[in-house]
């Protein structure tokens, strides 16, 4: 007999909004309450696909925008079997970024629309909760290491924030918006 499915919880937001820190805290709190939980991050920089993405993000190589978007999506898809297995085992997955980040970041670039950006992620495991961590681009710029990667500019981060707004209006997704968390 199968046990209770784990929850799939995602934290989204612009760069340096505190997603990784809050994911770690949530996993710790879930474990302390007796619920099995693990953290995943996207991009998962341990996979072969993401070695190319990392090189691009670190400005060591150039890639065409559509190809970059599809590589990020491929990284999510390559972890679907692992995610499904863990969820079926009753493990709650707390995920630092997911498909919404891919859509928001790519559609913030000229020549990309939300509809096209969403297509490559249709069919990914359904989320139980998405928490969006609000933070201004000015606040993000004050955080450590801001600007080291390709998309870490205040102007681009503002565009990304704007692209998240229509995504958060989708009533089929359980969105919760949170300000700066402690």
trRosetta pair geometry for C-beta under 8 A, 3 or more apart (Angstrom, degrees):
i j d omega theta_ij theta_ji phi_ij phi_ji
2 5 8.0 15 151 -59 118 75
2 88 6.9 -69 -151 -170 118 87
3 89 7.4 28 53 -172 122 32
3 90 4.5 -34 107 -57 126 128
4 90 5.4 72 73 -118 69 102
5 87 5.4 15 -168 162 90 87
5 88 6.5 -30 -116 -103 81 37
5 90 6.7 -138 -139 -97 12 51
6 36 7.0 -78 -100 86 121 95
6 37 7.7 152 -154 -101 122 59
6 86 6.4 -43 35 135 151 77
6 87 4.5 -126 54 -134 96 52
6 88 7.8 -46 12 5 92 17
6 89 7.0 5 -22 73 119 62
6 90 5.1 110 -55 172 84 23
6 91 4.4 -35 -70 78 157 33
6 92 4.3 -155 -170 -70 100 40
6 93 6.2 91 125 -11 129 74
7 87 8.0 -164 31 -133 7 94
7 92 4.5 8 47 -127 82 99
7 93 7.5 -146 94 37 52 60
7 128 4.4 -81 -159 43 90 158
7 129 7.0 14 171 12 122 104
8 83 7.4 50 -111 -179 120 114
8 87 6.3 -19 -58 -101 99 129
8 92 7.7 -159 -68 -158 29 62
8 93 5.3 1 -118 61 66 104
8 95 7.0 9 -172 -7 79 123
8 125 5.7 177 -88 127 166 118
8 126 7.0 138 53 96 140 46
8 127 5.1 -115 105 -125 107 50
8 128 5.2 131 53 2 65 91
8 129 7.9 169 93 32 53 64
9 26 7.0 -121 108 147 145 149
9 92 6.6 20 4 175 110 104
9 93 7.0 179 34 91 67 55
9 94 5.0 -17 75 -111 107 66
9 95 6.8 168 88 19 50 77
9 127 7.5 97 -107 -163 23 91
9 128 6.2 -46 -71 66 65 99
9 129 4.8 -5 -120 66 81 102
9 130 7.8 172 -163 -84 52 32
9 131 7.2 18 -180 -3 96 103
10 94 8.0 162 -89 -164 27 46
10 95 4.5 -27 -107 70 74 106
10 97 7.4 -16 -167 153 102 5
10 98 4.4 -56 -132 -6 142 132
10 100 7.4 127 129 20 144 116
10 127 5.5 -53 2 -129 117 133
10 129 7.2 -178 30 96 64 57
10 130 4.8 -15 70 -113 102 75
10 131 7.3 -177 92 28 51 65
11 19 4.5 162 117 -146 117 89
11 22 5.6 156 -129 89 161 117
11 23 5.4 -133 20 -67 137 92
11 26 7.7 170 -47 4 128 147
11 94 7.2 25 -12 178 104 88
11 95 7.1 -177 22 86 67 53
11 96 5.9 -18 61 -112 104 52
11 97 7.5 -35 83 -41 66 41
11 130 7.8 156 -93 -163 21 57
11 131 5.1 -22 -110 70 71 98
11 132 7.9 151 -163 -94 54 23
11 133 6.2 26 -175 -20 100 111
12 19 7.2 15 -117 -108 8 132
12 97 6.4 91 -110 -112 66 50
12 98 6.9 -75 -75 31 102 83
12 100 5.0 -21 -113 83 153 127
12 101 5.8 -160 -136 -57 96 88
12 104 7.9 115 -178 4 123 145
12 130 5.9 7 2 -175 118 104
12 131 7.2 166 26 83 70 45
12 132 5.0 -29 76 -105 95 71
12 133 7.3 -179 85 17 41 75
12 164 6.9 162 137 -131 125 128
13 17 3.4 -87 127 61 136 164
13 18 7.6 -3 75 47 155 67
13 19 5.6 -175 42 -60 109 109
13 132 5.7 132 -74 -168 79 62
13 133 3.8 -50 -54 60 153 83
13 134 6.9 -135 -126 -65 115 20
13 135 6.3 64 176 16 128 100
13 164 7.8 20 -116 -98 36 166
14 17 5.3 114 59 -46 66 116
14 135 6.1 -125 52 66 107 95
14 137 6.7 -87 153 -88 165 71
14 140 5.8 -74 111 -73 119 156
14 157 4.6 77 -167 -163 133 98
14 160 5.3 125 -110 92 91 124
14 161 5.4 -30 -57 -66 124 89
14 164 7.9 -109 -54 -18 77 141
15 140 6.0 97 88 -171 73 135
15 146 7.2 131 121 -125 116 84
15 149 7.6 -159 -131 61 152 120
15 151 6.6 154 -34 101 139 99
15 152 5.3 -103 104 -102 162 87
15 157 6.0 -97 35 -105 95 116
15 160 7.9 71 -7 61 83 162
16 135 7.1 -122 102 106 74 152
16 140 4.1 124 75 -153 117 85
16 141 7.9 147 71 -47 156 22
16 143 3.9 168 -169 58 127 149
16 145 7.9 -179 -91 74 115 81
16 146 5.5 -18 -52 -88 158 102
16 152 7.5 80 -19 -133 117 110
17 133 4.2 141 145 101 121 115
17 134 7.3 -180 -149 104 125 8
17 135 4.1 -175 -121 14 83 130
17 140 6.6 -32 -66 -94 62 107
18 21 4.9 -55 -166 47 77 116
18 22 5.4 73 134 -23 92 105
18 133 5.7 -136 62 171 92 157
18 135 7.1 130 5 -50 97 144
18 180 7.1 98 4 -143 150 68
18 181 6.4 -170 115 49 146 91
19 22 6.0 -65 -144 42 26 105
19 23 6.1 30 158 -23 66 107
19 96 4.9 121 137 -146 109 88
19 97 6.6 68 147 -41 160 77
19 133 5.9 -159 -74 21 73 140
20 23 5.7 -52 -145 33 28 113
20 24 6.5 29 156 -18 62 105
20 41 7.0 16 -107 -106 96 125
20 96 5.2 36 -90 -127 62 149
21 24 5.9 -58 -155 35 29 111
21 25 6.5 25 151 -16 65 108
22 25 5.5 -52 -144 38 36 113
22 26 6.2 37 156 -21 67 105
22 131 7.7 -117 134 101 141 137
22 133 6.5 169 10 -77 157 141
22 181 5.5 73 -100 67 123 143
23 26 5.8 -57 -147 36 29 110
23 27 6.4 30 155 -19 65 105
23 39 5.0 103 149 -134 113 120
23 41 7.6 146 89 -82 168 85
23 94 4.9 157 -155 135 83 112
23 95 7.3 -103 -126 93 131 9
23 96 4.6 -79 -30 -66 159 95
24 27 5.9 -54 -149 35 29 110
24 28 6.4 29 154 -18 63 108
24 39 6.4 -18 -86 -66 54 160
25 28 5.7 -56 -149 38 31 113
25 29 6.3 30 154 -19 66 107
26 29 5.7 -54 -145 37 32 111
26 30 6.3 33 155 -20 65 105
26 37 7.5 -122 127 165 78 153
26 94 5.0 163 94 -131 120 154
27 30 5.8 -55 -148 36 29 111
27 31 6.4 28 155 -17 64 107
27 37 4.7 -168 -141 120 69 118
27 38 6.7 36 -135 -139 126 12
27 39 4.8 -73 -54 -49 149 100
27 94 5.0 -135 -65 33 88 140
28 31 5.9 -57 -149 37 28 110
28 32 6.3 28 154 -19 64 108
29 32 5.7 -55 -146 37 30 112
29 33 6.4 23 156 -14 64 108
30 33 5.9 -63 -151 40 30 106
30 35 4.5 -73 -180 75 87 109
30 36 7.8 -20 136 95 110 13
30 37 3.7 66 94 -22 138 151
30 92 5.7 -112 -172 65 156 139
30 94 7.3 -177 0 -40 145 127
31 34 7.7 71 -180 -54 32 11
31 35 7.0 -98 -81 68 28 60
31 36 7.3 38 -105 -123 74 30
31 37 5.6 -115 -52 40 78 102
35 92 5.8 24 147 0 116 129
36 89 7.7 -68 100 120 151 96
36 90 6.1 79 48 111 124 88
36 91 4.6 -73 120 -110 112 70
36 92 6.7 150 92 15 59 76
37 91 6.6 149 -101 -171 24 74
37 92 4.3 -25 -105 68 86 98
37 93 7.5 171 -155 -81 67 20
37 94 6.0 34 -179 -13 113 108
38 86 6.4 -77 39 -165 133 147
38 91 5.7 12 5 170 105 126
38 92 7.6 161 24 82 58 53
38 93 6.0 -23 70 -111 83 65
38 94 7.3 -171 93 27 34 78
39 93 7.7 122 -116 -163 20 61
39 94 5.1 -36 -103 75 71 95
39 95 7.4 154 -161 -89 57 31
39 96 6.7 34 -177 -17 104 102
40 44 6.8 -43 -172 -82 89 113
40 79 6.9 134 -158 163 141 152
40 83 7.2 -31 -39 -93 166 99
40 93 5.7 2 2 -169 115 110
40 94 7.5 162 24 79 67 44
40 95 4.8 -16 68 -111 97 80
40 96 7.0 -156 98 25 48 74
41 44 6.0 131 79 -92 70 62
41 45 7.7 -22 98 0 118 85
41 95 7.4 162 -89 -161 27 60
41 96 4.2 -12 -113 61 77 115
41 97 6.8 47 -164 38 61 99
42 72 7.5 88 167 -170 107 86
42 75 6.2 138 -146 115 94 118
42 76 5.9 19 -125 -83 144 86
42 79 7.9 -137 -87 30 101 147
42 95 6.7 18 -4 -179 103 105
42 96 6.9 -179 26 88 61 65
42 97 4.5 -125 68 96 89 100
42 98 6.0 102 29 -96 143 37
42 101 7.1 161 95 53 110 134
42 102 8.0 -52 137 -45 131 103
43 50 4.6 153 161 -125 123 125
43 53 5.4 -156 -130 105 172 152
43 54 7.5 -148 95 -61 141 78
43 72 6.2 -98 -79 -129 108 77
43 75 5.0 -11 -137 145 89 168
43 97 7.7 -33 -21 92 42 138
44 47 5.3 61 96 -7 102 109
44 50 6.0 -161 80 -23 54 156
44 75 6.0 176 33 179 84 109
44 79 6.1 109 -4 -59 151 140
45 50 5.0 -134 -117 130 42 136
45 51 7.9 100 -166 -76 68 48
45 53 7.9 -124 -108 79 74 108
45 54 5.6 78 -137 -72 105 127
46 50 7.3 39 39 57 29 131
47 50 4.9 84 62 11 86 103
47 51 7.6 -128 99 -19 49 79
47 75 6.2 158 62 -132 142 87
47 78 6.0 120 -153 98 156 147
47 79 7.7 -113 -55 -56 146 97
48 51 5.9 -40 -161 8 38 115
49 52 6.6 -62 -178 32 41 105
49 53 6.8 32 136 -12 72 111
49 71 5.9 176 176 -164 101 85
49 74 5.3 -148 -150 108 154 114
49 75 5.1 -161 97 -80 130 79
49 78 6.3 171 4 -10 140 152
50 53 4.6 -49 -145 41 56 118
50 54 5.8 63 152 -27 77 96
50 71 7.8 140 -92 158 47 103
50 75 5.3 70 -65 -109 100 131
51 54 5.8 -48 -147 32 29 113
51 55 6.7 32 151 -19 59 104
52 55 5.7 -52 -152 33 33 114
52 56 6.6 33 149 -17 63 105
52 61 7.5 -70 -161 72 69 148
52 63 7.4 86 160 -72 103 145
52 71 6.3 -106 90 -150 116 150
53 56 5.6 -58 -154 37 34 113
53 57 6.2 31 153 -18 70 107
53 68 7.1 112 -119 -149 82 77
53 71 5.3 179 -71 128 103 127
53 72 6.4 113 -118 -76 141 70
53 75 6.9 -32 -14 -48 155 141
54 57 5.7 -53 -141 39 32 109
54 58 6.0 20 161 -9 66 112
55 58 6.1 -62 -141 46 24 104
55 60 4.6 -84 -165 70 76 111
55 61 4.5 28 137 15 111 117
56 59 7.8 33 174 -74 32 26
56 60 7.6 -84 -64 52 20 71
56 61 5.5 -60 -80 75 60 90
56 62 7.3 90 -126 -125 85 16
56 63 4.9 -40 -106 9 133 119
56 68 6.0 -171 156 -114 163 112
56 150 6.8 -34 143 -23 70 152
57 149 4.6 -13 168 -156 93 112
57 150 5.2 -122 -147 9 45 108
57 151 7.5 -49 -137 5 86 92
58 148 7.6 -21 -125 149 70 87
58 149 6.3 -54 -85 -114 45 76
58 150 7.6 -58 -18 -31 10 90
59 149 7.6 176 -22 -150 91 41
59 150 5.5 152 -65 -77 85 87
63 67 5.2 -118 170 88 106 118
63 68 4.9 128 100 -64 122 93
63 71 7.6 -18 157 -1 161 144
64 67 4.5 80 67 10 88 112
64 68 7.1 -160 89 -13 42 86
65 68 5.6 -52 -147 31 32 113
65 69 6.5 32 157 -18 65 103
65 106 6.9 128 176 -147 97 90
65 109 5.7 -159 -139 114 139 156
65 111 7.2 112 72 79 157 117
65 112 6.7 -125 147 -55 133 125
66 69 5.8 -54 -152 35 33 111
66 70 6.4 26 153 -14 66 109
67 70 5.8 -60 -147 41 31 108
67 71 6.3 35 153 -23 66 105
68 71 5.7 -55 -150 33 30 112
68 72 6.7 31 153 -17 64 102
68 106 7.4 172 95 -103 99 103
69 72 5.9 -55 -156 34 32 110
69 73 6.5 29 149 -15 65 108
69 102 6.4 109 -153 -178 76 99
69 106 4.3 52 -100 -106 118 147
69 112 7.5 155 -62 -131 150 144
69 117 6.3 -105 -156 -128 141 81
69 120 6.9 142 138 22 97 152
70 73 5.4 -52 -146 40 37 114
70 74 6.1 44 151 -25 67 103
70 120 5.9 -149 -113 -123 68 158
71 74 5.4 -48 -144 34 32 115
71 75 6.7 40 152 -25 61 99
72 75 5.7 -50 -158 27 33 116
72 76 7.2 31 147 -15 62 99
72 102 4.7 169 119 -115 131 112
72 106 7.8 -155 41 -49 143 118
73 76 5.7 -52 -158 33 39 110
73 77 6.4 34 148 -16 69 107
73 99 7.4 48 -115 -121 81 88
73 102 6.0 113 -69 -172 75 161
73 120 3.9 -16 -147 129 170 125
73 121 5.6 -126 -132 -66 106 80
74 77 5.5 -55 -145 41 36 112
74 78 6.2 39 156 -26 68 103
75 78 6.0 -49 -144 29 28 110
75 79 7.1 14 158 -7 58 107
76 79 6.4 -74 -162 41 31 101
76 80 7.2 56 144 -52 65 88
76 98 6.9 89 -121 -160 129 64
76 99 6.2 60 -121 -73 172 81
76 102 7.4 -84 -24 -31 136 147
76 121 6.5 10 82 -118 153 99
76 124 6.0 -23 145 -113 125 136
77 80 5.5 -23 -157 -15 43 119
77 124 7.2 -106 -85 -94 66 93
79 82 5.1 -56 -165 46 68 115
79 83 5.6 73 136 -28 86 103
80 83 5.5 -56 -141 38 32 113
80 84 6.1 31 162 -20 67 106
80 124 6.6 -129 -98 -135 114 69
80 125 6.5 164 -138 -24 85 99
81 84 5.9 -55 -145 36 29 109
81 85 6.3 31 156 -21 63 108
82 85 5.8 -56 -149 35 29 113
82 86 6.4 23 157 -14 65 108
83 86 6.0 -61 -149 39 28 106
83 87 6.2 26 156 -17 66 110
83 93 6.1 -12 -142 -55 87 171
83 125 5.5 -134 124 -1 130 150
84 87 5.8 -57 -144 39 29 111
84 88 6.2 29 157 -19 65 109
84 125 6.3 -170 -76 -80 78 127
85 88 5.9 -60 -150 37 26 110
85 89 6.5 23 152 -17 63 110
86 89 5.6 -58 -149 38 33 112
86 91 4.2 -64 176 64 88 128
86 93 6.0 91 105 -63 130 111
87 90 7.9 71 176 -52 31 12
87 91 6.7 -89 -80 63 28 74
87 93 6.4 -56 -72 -7 87 115
87 125 6.8 166 -18 -156 160 150
95 98 5.2 58 122 -63 137 106
97 100 8.0 -138 -158 63 61 77
97 101 4.2 -24 -152 -1 100 155
98 101 6.5 122 52 11 35 97
98 102 7.9 -73 127 -1 37 99
98 124 7.6 159 177 136 108 151
98 127 7.1 140 91 -79 168 128
98 130 7.7 -110 41 -113 129 107
99 102 5.4 -54 -156 35 45 116
99 103 6.3 42 151 -19 74 103
99 118 7.6 73 159 -136 118 64
99 121 3.8 115 -135 -166 134 161
99 124 5.7 175 -45 32 136 158
100 103 5.6 -53 -148 38 36 111
100 104 6.1 31 157 -17 69 108
100 130 6.7 75 -6 -150 152 147
100 164 6.9 65 163 -125 112 85
100 167 5.4 126 -144 165 108 153
101 104 5.8 -57 -140 41 30 107
101 105 5.9 22 165 -14 68 112
102 105 6.3 -59 -139 40 22 103
102 106 6.1 10 167 -8 61 114
102 117 6.8 178 127 177 81 101
102 120 7.8 -95 137 74 143 114
102 121 6.6 141 68 -50 139 136
103 106 6.4 -66 -143 43 21 101
103 107 5.8 7 167 -7 63 119
103 114 6.2 48 -179 -146 110 73
103 117 4.3 124 -133 127 67 119
103 118 5.4 29 -108 -76 129 71
103 121 7.4 -87 -51 19 103 140
103 163 7.2 -167 125 152 77 117
103 167 6.4 129 96 -88 135 137
104 107 6.3 -63 -136 44 21 102
104 108 6.3 30 159 -31 60 108
104 160 5.0 75 146 -162 106 77
104 163 4.1 146 -145 100 72 114
104 164 4.8 9 -109 -65 141 73
104 167 6.6 -79 -68 -7 100 147
105 108 5.8 -54 -153 24 28 116
105 109 7.7 28 150 -22 57 97
105 151 6.2 -18 -150 -136 113 164
105 160 5.6 5 -92 -116 58 115
105 163 7.7 -166 -41 73 22 149
106 109 6.0 -53 -169 21 42 110
106 112 5.1 -117 147 160 83 162
106 117 4.7 166 82 -121 123 123
107 112 4.9 -133 -110 113 45 104
107 113 6.4 16 -129 178 104 14
107 114 5.0 28 -112 -78 157 59
107 117 4.8 -94 -52 -12 99 156
107 163 4.9 149 86 -143 110 137
108 112 7.9 -6 36 67 30 120
108 156 6.3 99 138 -166 134 75
108 159 3.9 117 -156 125 108 110
108 160 4.7 -46 -58 -75 156 60
108 162 7.5 119 -109 59 97 93
108 163 5.0 -107 -64 -21 86 142
109 112 5.3 52 70 13 87 124
112 116 6.4 -123 -160 71 72 122
112 117 5.9 67 168 -57 112 111
113 116 5.1 90 62 11 83 100
113 117 6.9 -156 93 -5 41 94
114 117 5.7 -67 -148 42 31 112
114 118 6.2 28 159 -24 69 110
114 163 7.1 174 -87 -160 102 95
114 166 6.5 -65 -88 84 166 134
114 167 7.5 -161 -146 -66 128 89
115 118 6.0 -60 -150 31 27 109
115 119 7.1 40 155 -40 61 98
116 119 6.0 -45 -160 6 35 117
117 120 7.6 -59 -175 21 35 100
118 121 6.3 -80 -167 47 49 101
118 122 7.0 69 144 -54 79 88
119 122 5.9 -31 -158 -11 41 114
121 124 5.1 -28 -177 -13 82 126
127 130 5.5 38 144 -51 153 92
127 173 6.4 32 67 -144 120 95
127 174 7.2 -144 115 43 96 89
128 174 6.6 -23 156 44 41 138
129 174 5.0 -58 -106 99 56 119
129 176 6.5 -3 -169 4 100 115
130 173 5.9 3 12 164 129 114
130 174 6.6 145 19 83 74 62
130 175 5.1 -28 74 -105 104 63
130 176 7.1 168 86 25 51 69
131 175 8.0 137 -97 -163 25 52
131 176 4.9 -26 -108 73 71 100
131 177 7.8 151 -162 -98 56 19
131 178 5.6 5 -175 3 103 121
132 164 6.5 136 -140 170 137 136
132 168 6.2 -42 -21 -96 158 126
132 175 6.3 8 -10 -165 113 100
132 176 7.2 179 21 85 72 45
132 177 4.8 -24 66 -111 106 68
132 178 6.9 161 78 25 51 70
133 178 5.6 -28 -106 75 58 96
133 179 7.9 48 -160 170 61 10
133 180 7.6 70 -174 -100 95 37
133 181 6.7 -78 -126 -1 110 107
134 177 6.1 46 -37 -179 112 97
134 178 6.7 -166 11 89 86 40
134 179 5.2 -40 61 -108 111 50
134 180 7.5 -80 81 -39 75 57
135 139 5.0 -115 -177 82 93 127
135 140 5.5 109 124 -58 119 91
135 180 6.3 85 -94 -79 92 86
136 139 4.6 97 58 5 83 100
136 140 7.0 -145 97 -5 45 86
137 140 5.4 -51 -146 37 37 116
137 141 6.3 45 153 -28 66 102
137 154 4.2 113 148 -154 121 73
137 155 7.6 123 172 -41 161 17
137 157 4.1 144 -115 90 105 117
137 158 4.8 -61 -26 -56 146 80
137 161 7.0 -117 -48 -15 96 135
138 141 5.8 -50 -151 28 30 114
138 142 7.2 29 150 -20 58 102
138 154 6.6 45 -75 -134 50 127
139 142 5.9 -58 -162 29 37 112
139 143 7.4 45 144 -32 64 97
139 180 7.5 -108 171 -77 158 127
140 143 5.7 -45 -163 11 43 116
140 146 6.0 137 145 -116 73 136
140 152 8.0 -141 144 -151 115 85
140 154 7.4 158 70 -106 104 71
140 157 5.7 -140 68 179 154 165
141 146 5.1 176 -139 130 38 157
141 147 7.5 53 -139 -44 77 102
141 154 5.2 -17 -61 -74 130 105
141 157 8.0 -160 -53 31 85 152
142 146 7.3 49 36 6 16 148
143 146 5.2 102 67 -45 77 113
145 148 5.0 -36 -179 -6 85 132
146 152 5.3 -167 -168 176 61 123
147 152 4.9 -139 -77 113 24 113
147 153 7.0 69 -112 -84 76 57
148 152 6.4 23 40 46 51 152
149 152 4.9 90 60 -8 76 115
151 156 5.2 -137 -165 128 71 145
151 157 7.4 116 150 -67 86 71
151 160 7.4 74 170 -53 124 138
152 156 7.6 -64 -50 66 3 123
152 157 7.2 28 -140 -54 42 114
153 156 4.6 79 60 13 93 104
153 157 6.7 -166 83 -9 44 89
154 157 5.8 -59 -143 39 29 111
154 158 6.5 34 156 -23 64 103
155 158 6.0 -55 -156 30 29 112
155 159 6.9 27 149 -16 62 104
156 159 5.5 -53 -155 35 38 113
156 160 6.4 42 148 -22 68 103
157 160 5.4 -47 -147 33 36 116
157 161 6.5 43 151 -23 64 101
158 161 5.6 -49 -151 32 33 115
158 162 6.6 34 150 -19 63 104
159 162 5.6 -55 -153 35 34 113
159 163 6.5 32 150 -20 66 105
160 163 5.6 -57 -151 35 33 111
160 164 6.7 39 151 -25 65 100
161 164 5.8 -51 -156 26 33 114
161 165 7.4 48 147 -37 60 94
162 165 5.8 -37 -164 4 39 119
163 166 7.3 -51 -168 31 41 95
163 167 7.2 38 143 -12 64 114
164 167 5.4 -69 -159 43 44 117
164 168 6.0 43 151 -26 80 107
165 168 6.0 -58 -149 32 28 109
165 169 7.2 30 152 -24 60 103
166 169 5.6 -51 -157 24 43 117
166 170 8.0 62 147 -36 61 85
167 170 6.1 -33 -174 -3 45 114
167 173 7.9 -17 164 50 77 153
168 175 4.7 147 -148 -174 78 166
168 177 6.7 42 -155 -66 145 113
170 173 4.8 45 98 17 108 108
170 175 7.4 107 61 -26 77 125
178 181 5.9 16 147 -56 129 107
